[in-house]
Amino acid sequence: MSRFRLDDLPEEDDYYFQLSEDSGSDRVFVLVIYDIIDNKRRVKFAKLLQGYGMRVQKSAFEAIIPKRKYEKLLKEIPEHITEEDNVRVYKIIGNGQVVTWGNTGHEEPEDIILI
């Protein structure tokens, strides 16, 4: 078992965000993690979340979205899950830092062409 040391923090992969709770800020940082039993529903749920943010792990998405879009997400989630599933949505306001190790899985945004 290796021990964590503060010197081990990766400098290039950590990122910060600052979202105030005052009325002037319309955005929130959201972390959604989920465990959905059925493969078909899990794929459909992941596609829903891709419309809001970026996949950071197989069952985790991050997004910085307007508050109204956050409320919309909260209303949509129950339509995609059953009682045997588990979905957690973390809304984080204020100063934040995310530190990552290993394969960060930063995906390039897909090019979308509307015809």
C-alpha positions as CSV (number, residue, x, y, z in Angstrom):
1,M,0.0,0.0,0.0
2,S,1.4,3.4,-1.0
3,R,0.9,6.4,1.1
4,F,-0.3,9.7,-0.2
5,R,2.0,12.7,0.2
6,L,1.2,16.3,-0.5
7,D,4.2,16.5,-2.8
8,D,2.5,13.8,-5.0
9,L,-0.2,16.2,-6.2
10,P,0.0,16.5,-9.9
11,E,0.4,20.1,-10.9
12,E,-0.6,19.9,-14.6
13,D,-3.8,17.9,-14.1
14,D,-5.5,19.8,-11.3
15,Y,-8.0,22.5,-12.2
16,Y,-9.9,25.1,-10.3
17,F,-13.3,26.7,-10.6
18,Q,-14.9,29.6,-8.8
19,L,-18.7,29.8,-8.8
20,S,-20.3,32.2,-6.3
21,E,-23.6,31.6,-4.7
22,D,-24.7,35.3,-5.0
23,S,-27.4,36.3,-7.4
24,G,-24.8,37.5,-10.0
25,S,-23.7,33.9,-10.8
26,D,-25.9,31.7,-12.9
27,R,-23.7,28.7,-13.1
28,V,-23.1,25.6,-10.9
29,F,-20.5,22.9,-10.9
30,V,-22.3,19.5,-11.0
31,L,-20.8,16.0,-10.5
32,V,-23.1,13.1,-11.4
33,I,-22.2,9.6,-10.4
34,Y,-24.3,6.6,-11.1
35,D,-24.7,2.8,-10.9
36,I,-27.4,1.6,-13.3
37,I,-28.0,-2.1,-13.4
38,D,-29.5,-2.5,-16.9
39,N,-27.0,-1.9,-19.8
40,K,-29.6,-0.4,-22.2
41,R,-30.8,2.1,-19.6
42,R,-27.2,2.8,-18.5
43,V,-26.2,3.7,-22.1
44,K,-29.3,5.9,-22.5
45,F,-28.5,7.7,-19.2
46,A,-24.9,8.3,-20.3
47,K,-26.2,9.9,-23.5
48,L,-28.5,12.1,-21.5
49,L,-25.6,13.3,-19.4
50,Q,-23.4,13.9,-22.4
51,G,-25.9,16.7,-23.3
52,Y,-25.0,18.4,-20.0
53,G,-21.3,17.8,-19.5
54,M,-18.2,15.7,-19.9
55,R,-17.6,12.1,-18.9
56,V,-14.7,11.9,-16.5
57,Q,-15.0,8.2,-15.6
58,K,-17.2,5.4,-16.8
59,S,-20.0,6.3,-14.5
60,A,-19.2,9.9,-13.7
61,F,-19.9,13.2,-15.4
62,E,-18.9,16.8,-14.6
63,A,-20.5,20.0,-15.9
64,I,-20.6,23.7,-15.3
65,I,-24.1,24.6,-16.3
66,P,-26.7,27.4,-15.7
67,K,-29.0,26.9,-12.7
68,R,-32.0,26.4,-15.0
69,K,-30.3,23.6,-16.8
70,Y,-29.4,22.0,-13.5
71,E,-33.1,22.1,-12.5
72,K,-34.0,20.5,-15.8
73,L,-31.4,17.7,-15.2
74,L,-32.9,17.0,-11.8
75,K,-36.3,16.6,-13.4
76,E,-35.1,14.3,-16.1
77,I,-33.1,11.8,-14.0
78,P,-36.1,10.0,-12.4
79,E,-37.4,9.2,-15.8
80,H,-34.3,7.2,-16.6
81,I,-33.8,5.1,-13.4
82,T,-35.5,2.4,-11.3
83,E,-35.4,1.7,-7.6
84,E,-32.5,-0.7,-8.1
85,D,-30.3,2.0,-9.6
86,N,-28.3,4.6,-7.7
87,V,-27.7,8.2,-9.0
88,R,-26.0,10.9,-7.0
89,V,-25.8,14.5,-8.1
90,Y,-23.4,16.9,-6.3
91,K,-23.9,20.6,-6.8
92,I,-20.8,22.5,-5.7
93,I,-20.7,26.2,-5.3
94,G,-17.8,28.4,-4.4
95,N,-14.1,27.8,-4.9
96,G,-13.2,24.3,-5.9
97,Q,-10.2,22.3,-7.0
98,V,-10.2,18.9,-8.7
99,V,-7.1,16.9,-8.5
100,T,-6.6,13.8,-10.8
101,W,-4.2,10.9,-11.0
102,G,-3.7,8.4,-13.7
103,N,-5.6,8.4,-17.0
104,T,-7.6,11.5,-16.7
105,G,-9.8,10.5,-19.7
106,H,-10.0,14.1,-21.0
107,E,-12.1,13.6,-24.1
108,E,-11.9,16.0,-27.0
109,P,-15.3,17.5,-27.6
110,E,-17.1,16.0,-30.6
111,D,-17.6,18.1,-33.6
112,I,-21.3,18.6,-34.2
113,I,-22.6,19.5,-37.6
114,L,-26.1,20.7,-38.0
115,I,-27.6,20.4,-41.5
